Amino acid sequence: MAYDLWYWPQIPGRGEFVRLALEAAGIAYRDRAREDGADALAADLAARKGLRPFAPPYLVDGDFAIAQVAHILAWLADRHGFGAGTLARDLELITVQLTVSDMVAEVHAVHHPVATGLYYREQEDAAARAAAEFRAGRLTRFLDYFEDALGETGGPFVLGDRWSHVDTSLFQLVEGLQYMFPRRMAAVFGGYPRLAACHAAVGAIEGVAAYRASSRCIAFNEDGIFRHYPELDGP
C-alpha cells in the first residue's frame, strides 16, 4: 500500500526533502495535493484532531500520520533501511537532519524576516539586512558543519558508500541555495569538495535522477522557501 504525502502542490518546499528520499528508495507514495488540489489538503488537515500534524508536509500510512521533515525521514529510514541501522549512529544522523531543518528555517527568514504573513515586498528593507548577514556568516557556518559531517568516512555519503536521508536532504539544500544565492554560492562552494561530491552522488541515484527528469519535479519559484531575488544575492 502506498503512503499518502500531503504538501502544498505548487512549490517544492519542505515536501521535496521527503519526496527525494522516497524516490531514491523506490517507495510507492501518492502526492495527494498534487493529485487532488490544495483544497483537499486543507480539508484533510482540518479533519484531523488530537495528536495531529500542525502543518504539511505530513505522511499518512493508514490511520497513522507523521509530520515534521526530520521526523518523517527518520521514521522512513528505520522502516525502509536507509538509515545507519544502529541507534547511536541513527541519532547522529537525526542530529544532522535537524540541523538541515534549522538552516531551512533561517533561509526562509531571509526573505520573510518580519512576519510570514506579510509579502516579501512589504519587508524588503529588513530582508536586505537579513540576507547580508546570512550571506556573510550563517551560510558558510552551516556549510562548514555539513562539510565536516561528511568527513568522517571516505564518502561520498555521510555513511560512506551508501546514502541516507541526510544525503538526499543535503542535495536539496545545495540545490536550493544555488538557486537562491547563485553569486554567493559560486564564490564559496569550491571550498566544500565533500558537499559537492555528495551532491553529485545523490543526483546520480537512479530514482532521484528519474524523478528530477520528470514533470513531477517542480522547479524552484518565488512562492517557496528558496527564492531568488537578485537584490538579496551577492558574492
Short mmCIF file of the C-alpha atoms (twelve columns), coordinates in Angstrom:
data_MODEL
# 
_entry.id   MODEL 
# 
loop_
_atom_site.group_PDB 
_atom_site.id 
_atom_site.type_symbol 
_atom_site.label_atom_id 
_atom_site.label_alt_id 
_atom_site.label_comp_id 
_atom_site.label_asym_id 
_atom_site.label_seq_id 
_atom_site.Cartn_x 
_atom_site.Cartn_y 
_atom_site.Cartn_z 
_atom_site.pdbx_PDB_model_num 
ATOM 1   C CA . MET A 1   0.000   0.000  0.000   1 
ATOM 2   C CA . ALA A 2   1.373   3.412  -0.963  1 
ATOM 3   C CA . TYR A 3   1.903   6.198  1.527   1 
ATOM 4   C CA . ASP A 4   -0.003  9.464  1.178   1 
ATOM 5   C CA . LEU A 5   2.259   12.508 1.170   1 
ATOM 6   C CA . TRP A 6   0.472   15.778 1.828   1 
ATOM 7   C CA . TYR A 7   2.162   19.042 0.904   1 
ATOM 8   C CA . TRP A 8   1.281   22.212 -0.993  1 
ATOM 9   C CA . PRO A 9   1.053   21.337 -4.691  1 
ATOM 10  C CA . GLN A 10  2.579   24.425 -6.316  1 
ATOM 11  C CA . ILE A 11  6.039   24.504 -4.688  1 
ATOM 12  C CA . PRO A 12  8.880   22.077 -3.889  1 
ATOM 13  C CA . GLY A 13  9.201   23.466 -0.352  1 
ATOM 14  C CA . ARG A 14  9.800   21.234 2.623   1 
ATOM 15  C CA . GLY A 15  7.893   18.439 0.946   1 
ATOM 16  C CA . GLU A 16  10.736  17.973 -1.523  1 
ATOM 17  C CA . PHE A 17  13.051  16.738 1.228   1 
ATOM 18  C CA . VAL A 18  10.607  13.884 1.835   1 
ATOM 19  C CA . ARG A 19  9.975   13.235 -1.857  1 
ATOM 20  C CA . LEU A 20  13.665  12.841 -2.665  1 
ATOM 21  C CA . ALA A 21  14.142  10.144 -0.022  1 
ATOM 22  C CA . LEU A 22  11.007  8.315  -1.187  1 
ATOM 23  C CA . GLU A 23  12.165  8.491  -4.801  1 
ATOM 24  C CA . ALA A 24  15.729  7.423  -4.000  1 
ATOM 25  C CA . ALA A 25  14.447  4.382  -2.088  1 
ATOM 26  C CA . GLY A 26  11.814  3.491  -4.704  1 
ATOM 27  C CA . ILE A 27  8.998   3.697  -2.139  1 
ATOM 28  C CA . ALA A 28  5.461   3.960  -3.505  1 
ATOM 29  C CA . TYR A 29  3.559   7.087  -2.476  1 
ATOM 30  C CA . ARG A 30  0.758   9.342  -3.653  1 
ATOM 31  C CA . ASP A 31  1.413   13.074 -3.778  1 
ATOM 32  C CA . ARG A 32  -2.111  13.780 -2.659  1 
ATOM 33  C CA . ALA A 33  -2.404  17.545 -3.009  1 
ATOM 34  C CA . ARG A 34  -0.828  17.424 -6.467  1 
ATOM 35  C CA . GLU A 35  -3.468  14.860 -7.402  1 
ATOM 36  C CA . ASP A 36  -6.472  16.341 -5.592  1 
ATOM 37  C CA . GLY A 37  -5.588  20.013 -5.081  1 
ATOM 38  C CA . ALA A 38  -4.771  22.373 -2.241  1 
ATOM 39  C CA . ASP A 39  -8.380  22.393 -1.032  1 
ATOM 40  C CA . ALA A 40  -8.155  18.650 -0.422  1 
ATOM 41  C CA . LEU A 41  -5.019  19.213 1.661   1 
ATOM 42  C CA . ALA A 42  -6.733  21.908 3.725   1 
ATOM 43  C CA . ALA A 43  -9.754  19.671 4.260   1 
ATOM 44  C CA . ASP A 44  -7.662  16.650 5.272   1 
ATOM 45  C CA . LEU A 45  -5.615  18.693 7.735   1 
ATOM 46  C CA . ALA A 46  -8.709  20.338 9.246   1 
ATOM 47  C CA . ALA A 47  -10.385 16.951 9.728   1 
ATOM 48  C CA . ARG A 48  -7.543  15.647 11.915  1 
ATOM 49  C CA . LYS A 49  -7.929  16.040 15.686  1 
ATOM 50  C CA . GLY A 50  -5.888  15.488 18.810  1 
ATOM 51  C CA . LEU A 51  -2.257  14.464 18.235  1 
ATOM 52  C CA . ARG A 52  -2.128  15.612 14.649  1 
ATOM 53  C CA . PRO A 53  0.168   17.396 12.202  1 
ATOM 54  C CA . PHE A 54  0.301   21.138 12.714  1 
ATOM 55  C CA . ALA A 55  1.147   21.778 9.061   1 
ATOM 56  C CA . PRO A 56  2.362   19.940 5.954   1 
ATOM 57  C CA . PRO A 57  4.390   18.082 4.992   1 
ATOM 58  C CA . TYR A 58  2.950   15.022 6.642   1 
ATOM 59  C CA . LEU A 59  2.916   11.382 5.650   1 
ATOM 60  C CA . VAL A 60  -0.054  9.071  6.147   1 
ATOM 61  C CA . ASP A 61  0.047   5.301  6.467   1 
ATOM 62  C CA . GLY A 62  -3.485  4.009  7.040   1 
ATOM 63  C CA . ASP A 63  -4.706  5.650  10.260  1 
ATOM 64  C CA . PHE A 64  -1.232  6.844  11.200  1 
ATOM 65  C CA . ALA A 65  0.030   10.326 10.314  1 
ATOM 66  C CA . ILE A 66  3.509   11.693 10.991  1 
ATOM 67  C CA . ALA A 67  4.744   15.253 10.409  1 
ATOM 68  C CA . GLN A 68  7.948   17.335 10.550  1 
ATOM 69  C CA . VAL A 69  10.543  16.618 7.851   1 
ATOM 70  C CA . ALA A 70  13.267  15.199 10.096  1 
ATOM 71  C CA . HIS A 71  10.746  13.060 11.976  1 
ATOM 72  C CA . ILE A 72  9.228   11.683 8.762   1 
ATOM 73  C CA . LEU A 73  12.637  10.891 7.285   1 
ATOM 74  C CA . ALA A 74  13.930  9.172  10.423  1 
ATOM 75  C CA . TRP A 75  10.787  7.028  10.552  1 
ATOM 76  C CA . LEU A 76  11.021  6.116  6.867   1 
ATOM 77  C CA . ALA A 77  14.734  5.341  7.170   1 
ATOM 78  C CA . ASP A 78  14.092  2.948  10.036  1 
ATOM 79  C CA . ARG A 79  11.249  1.261  8.168   1 
ATOM 80  C CA . HIS A 80  12.938  1.006  4.791   1 
ATOM 81  C CA . GLY A 81  16.595  0.574  5.629   1 
ATOM 82  C CA . PHE A 82  18.221  3.802  4.518   1 
ATOM 83  C CA . GLY A 83  19.416  4.831  7.958   1 
ATOM 84  C CA . ALA A 84  22.519  3.603  9.754   1 
ATOM 85  C CA . GLY A 85  20.898  0.629  11.462  1 
ATOM 86  C CA . THR A 86  22.304  1.307  14.931  1 
ATOM 87  C CA . LEU A 87  20.654  3.553  17.493  1 
ATOM 88  C CA . ALA A 88  23.688  5.698  18.232  1 
ATOM 89  C CA . ARG A 89  24.519  6.362  14.592  1 
ATOM 90  C CA . ASP A 90  20.883  6.919  13.639  1 
ATOM 91  C CA . LEU A 91  20.592  9.529  16.376  1 
ATOM 92  C CA . GLU A 92  23.691  11.212 14.973  1 
ATOM 93  C CA . LEU A 93  22.064  11.254 11.531  1 
ATOM 94  C CA . ILE A 94  18.942  12.807 13.018  1 
ATOM 95  C CA . THR A 95  21.132  15.471 14.636  1 
ATOM 96  C CA . VAL A 96  22.440  16.454 11.205  1 
ATOM 97  C CA . GLN A 97  18.950  16.237 9.705   1 
ATOM 98  C CA . LEU A 98  17.561  18.589 12.351  1 
ATOM 99  C CA . THR A 99  20.385  20.995 11.548  1 
ATOM 100 C CA . VAL A 100 19.247  20.935 7.915   1 
ATOM 101 C CA . SER A 101 15.798  21.926 9.206   1 
ATOM 102 C CA . ASP A 102 17.389  24.759 11.198  1 
ATOM 103 C CA . MET A 103 19.099  26.082 8.094   1 
ATOM 104 C CA . VAL A 104 15.909  25.831 6.040   1 
ATOM 105 C CA . ALA A 105 14.113  27.916 8.674   1 
ATOM 106 C CA . GLU A 106 16.863  30.544 8.531   1 
ATOM 107 C CA . VAL A 107 16.730  30.568 4.735   1 
ATOM 108 C CA . HIS A 108 13.003  31.321 4.865   1 
ATOM 109 C CA . ALA A 109 13.625  34.075 7.408   1 
ATOM 110 C CA . VAL A 110 15.960  35.807 4.943   1 
ATOM 111 C CA . HIS A 111 13.086  36.862 2.693   1 
ATOM 112 C CA . HIS A 112 10.485  36.953 5.488   1 
ATOM 113 C CA . PRO A 113 12.393  38.424 8.447   1 
ATOM 114 C CA . VAL A 114 9.500   40.439 9.872   1 
ATOM 115 C CA . ALA A 115 6.471   38.155 9.519   1 
ATOM 116 C CA . THR A 116 5.457   35.172 7.418   1 
ATOM 117 C CA . GLY A 117 2.034   36.748 6.959   1 
ATOM 118 C CA . LEU A 118 3.473   39.736 5.080   1 
ATOM 119 C CA . TYR A 119 4.532   39.686 1.437   1 
ATOM 120 C CA . TYR A 120 8.223   39.961 0.644   1 
ATOM 121 C CA . ARG A 121 7.697   43.393 -0.916  1 
ATOM 122 C CA . GLU A 122 6.324   44.607 2.417   1 
ATOM 123 C CA . GLN A 123 9.597   43.790 4.207   1 
ATOM 124 C CA . GLU A 124 12.260  44.375 1.565   1 
ATOM 125 C CA . ASP A 125 14.496  46.610 3.674   1 
ATOM 126 C CA . ALA A 126 14.594  44.125 6.543   1 
ATOM 127 C CA . ALA A 127 15.148  41.279 4.079   1 
ATOM 128 C CA . ALA A 128 18.134  43.065 2.555   1 
ATOM 129 C CA . ARG A 129 19.739  43.335 6.001   1 
ATOM 130 C CA . ALA A 130 18.893  39.724 6.837   1 
ATOM 131 C CA . ALA A 131 20.316  38.498 3.517   1 
ATOM 132 C CA . ALA A 132 23.581  40.365 4.014   1 
ATOM 133 C CA . GLU A 133 24.009  38.834 7.465   1 
ATOM 134 C CA . PHE A 134 23.109  35.364 6.214   1 
ATOM 135 C CA . ARG A 135 25.477  35.509 3.231   1 
ATOM 136 C CA . ALA A 136 28.348  36.845 5.319   1 
ATOM 137 C CA . GLY A 137 28.163  34.436 8.232   1 
ATOM 138 C CA . ARG A 138 25.394  31.931 8.687   1 
ATOM 139 C CA . LEU A 139 25.549  30.345 5.233   1 
ATOM 140 C CA . THR A 140 29.189  29.331 5.474   1 
ATOM 141 C CA . ARG A 141 28.864  28.364 9.138   1 
ATOM 142 C CA . PHE A 142 26.209  25.800 8.190   1 
ATOM 143 C CA . LEU A 143 28.151  24.613 5.134   1 
ATOM 144 C CA . ASP A 144 31.269  24.164 7.282   1 
ATOM 145 C CA . TYR A 145 29.253  21.958 9.632   1 
ATOM 146 C CA . PHE A 146 27.886  19.771 6.843   1 
ATOM 147 C CA . GLU A 147 31.287  19.506 5.168   1 
ATOM 148 C CA . ASP A 148 32.718  18.283 8.461   1 
ATOM 149 C CA . ALA A 149 29.887  15.767 8.905   1 
ATOM 150 C CA . LEU A 150 30.811  14.271 5.523   1 
ATOM 151 C CA . GLY A 151 34.459  13.936 6.515   1 
ATOM 152 C CA . GLU A 152 34.235  11.014 8.909   1 
ATOM 153 C CA . THR A 153 34.050  8.345  6.182   1 
ATOM 154 C CA . GLY A 154 35.523  8.009  2.730   1 
ATOM 155 C CA . GLY A 155 32.323  9.374  1.217   1 
ATOM 156 C CA . PRO A 156 30.678  10.323 -0.928  1 
ATOM 157 C CA . PHE A 157 27.836  9.948  1.589   1 
ATOM 158 C CA . VAL A 158 27.689  10.604 5.326   1 
ATOM 159 C CA . LEU A 159 27.736  6.838  5.930   1 
ATOM 160 C CA . GLY A 160 30.400  6.233  3.305   1 
ATOM 161 C CA . ASP A 161 29.355  4.310  0.217   1 
ATOM 162 C CA . ARG A 162 25.601  4.122  0.913   1 
ATOM 163 C CA . TRP A 163 23.180  7.005  1.011   1 
ATOM 164 C CA . SER A 164 20.936  8.027  3.892   1 
ATOM 165 C CA . HIS A 165 18.159  10.566 4.376   1 
ATOM 166 C CA . VAL A 166 20.801  13.122 5.351   1 
ATOM 167 C CA . ASP A 167 22.420  12.912 1.910   1 
ATOM 168 C CA . THR A 168 19.191  13.450 -0.036  1 
ATOM 169 C CA . SER A 169 18.436  16.415 2.218   1 
ATOM 170 C CA . LEU A 170 21.906  17.893 1.699   1 
ATOM 171 C CA . PHE A 171 21.358  17.532 -2.048  1 
ATOM 172 C CA . GLN A 172 18.144  19.557 -1.883  1 
ATOM 173 C CA . LEU A 173 19.730  22.105 0.416   1 
ATOM 174 C CA . VAL A 174 22.574  22.710 -2.040  1 
ATOM 175 C CA . GLU A 175 20.129  22.904 -4.956  1 
ATOM 176 C CA . GLY A 176 18.050  25.469 -3.112  1 
ATOM 177 C CA . LEU A 177 20.987  27.588 -2.029  1 
ATOM 178 C CA . GLN A 178 22.413  27.637 -5.555  1 
ATOM 179 C CA . TYR A 179 19.045  28.829 -6.853  1 
ATOM 180 C CA . MET A 180 18.587  31.447 -4.136  1 
ATOM 181 C CA . PHE A 181 22.151  32.755 -3.939  1 
ATOM 182 C CA . PRO A 182 23.854  31.878 -7.251  1 
ATOM 183 C CA . ARG A 183 26.568  34.527 -6.900  1 
ATOM 184 C CA . ARG A 184 27.381  33.786 -3.282  1 
ATOM 185 C CA . MET A 185 27.356  30.022 -3.785  1 
ATOM 186 C CA . ALA A 186 29.593  30.344 -6.851  1 
ATOM 187 C CA . ALA A 187 32.051  32.276 -4.705  1 
ATOM 188 C CA . VAL A 188 32.192  29.814 -1.795  1 
ATOM 189 C CA . PHE A 189 31.115  26.354 -2.937  1 
ATOM 190 C CA . GLY A 190 34.531  25.451 -4.297  1 
ATOM 191 C CA . GLY A 191 35.667  25.275 -0.689  1 
ATOM 192 C CA . TYR A 192 33.302  22.372 0.020   1 
ATOM 193 C CA . PRO A 193 34.513  19.396 -2.019  1 
ATOM 194 C CA . ARG A 194 32.770  16.799 0.159   1 
ATOM 195 C CA . LEU A 195 29.425  18.551 -0.170  1 
ATOM 196 C CA . ALA A 196 29.974  18.795 -3.913  1 
ATOM 197 C CA . ALA A 197 30.765  15.058 -4.113  1 
ATOM 198 C CA . CYS A 198 27.697  14.185 -2.033  1 
ATOM 199 C CA . HIS A 199 25.514  16.411 -4.205  1 
ATOM 200 C CA . ALA A 200 26.782  14.727 -7.378  1 
ATOM 201 C CA . ALA A 201 26.382  11.229 -5.936  1 
ATOM 202 C CA . VAL A 202 22.790  11.822 -4.820  1 
ATOM 203 C CA . GLY A 203 21.931  13.295 -8.202  1 
ATOM 204 C CA . ALA A 204 23.177  10.077 -9.808  1 
ATOM 205 C CA . ILE A 205 20.918  7.791  -7.716  1 
ATOM 206 C CA . GLU A 206 18.595  6.169  -10.240 1 
ATOM 207 C CA . GLY A 207 15.350  7.105  -8.511  1 
ATOM 208 C CA . VAL A 208 16.449  10.689 -7.888  1 
ATOM 209 C CA . ALA A 209 17.648  11.189 -11.456 1 
ATOM 210 C CA . ALA A 210 14.408  9.773  -12.904 1 
ATOM 211 C CA . TYR A 211 12.253  11.920 -10.644 1 
ATOM 212 C CA . ARG A 212 14.148  15.099 -11.395 1 
ATOM 213 C CA . ALA A 213 13.875  14.455 -15.131 1 
ATOM 214 C CA . SER A 214 10.110  14.001 -14.851 1 
ATOM 215 C CA . SER A 215 7.269   16.522 -14.944 1 
ATOM 216 C CA . ARG A 216 6.528   15.663 -11.316 1 
ATOM 217 C CA . CYS A 217 9.576   17.619 -10.168 1 
ATOM 218 C CA . ILE A 218 8.541   21.254 -9.765  1 
ATOM 219 C CA . ALA A 219 11.153  23.956 -10.255 1 
ATOM 220 C CA . PHE A 220 12.007  26.426 -7.528  1 
ATOM 221 C CA . ASN A 221 9.897   29.569 -7.641  1 
ATOM 222 C CA . GLU A 222 9.232   32.721 -5.677  1 
ATOM 223 C CA . ASP A 223 6.395   31.177 -3.665  1 
ATOM 224 C CA . GLY A 224 8.555   28.632 -1.868  1 
ATOM 225 C CA . ILE A 225 11.310  28.538 0.732   1 
ATOM 226 C CA . PHE A 226 14.261  29.073 -1.626  1 
ATOM 227 C CA . ARG A 227 13.558  32.242 -3.600  1 
ATOM 228 C CA . HIS A 228 15.846  34.067 -5.964  1 
ATOM 229 C CA . TYR A 229 15.608  37.796 -5.509  1 
ATOM 230 C CA . PRO A 230 18.733  39.248 -7.215  1 
ATOM 231 C CA . GLU A 231 18.865  42.120 -4.743  1 
ATOM 232 C CA . LEU A 232 19.390  39.615 -1.894  1 
ATOM 233 C CA . ASP A 233 22.347  37.896 -3.539  1 
ATOM 234 C CA . GLY A 234 25.977  38.931 -3.708  1 
ATOM 235 C CA . PRO A 235 29.471  37.495 -3.958  1 
# 
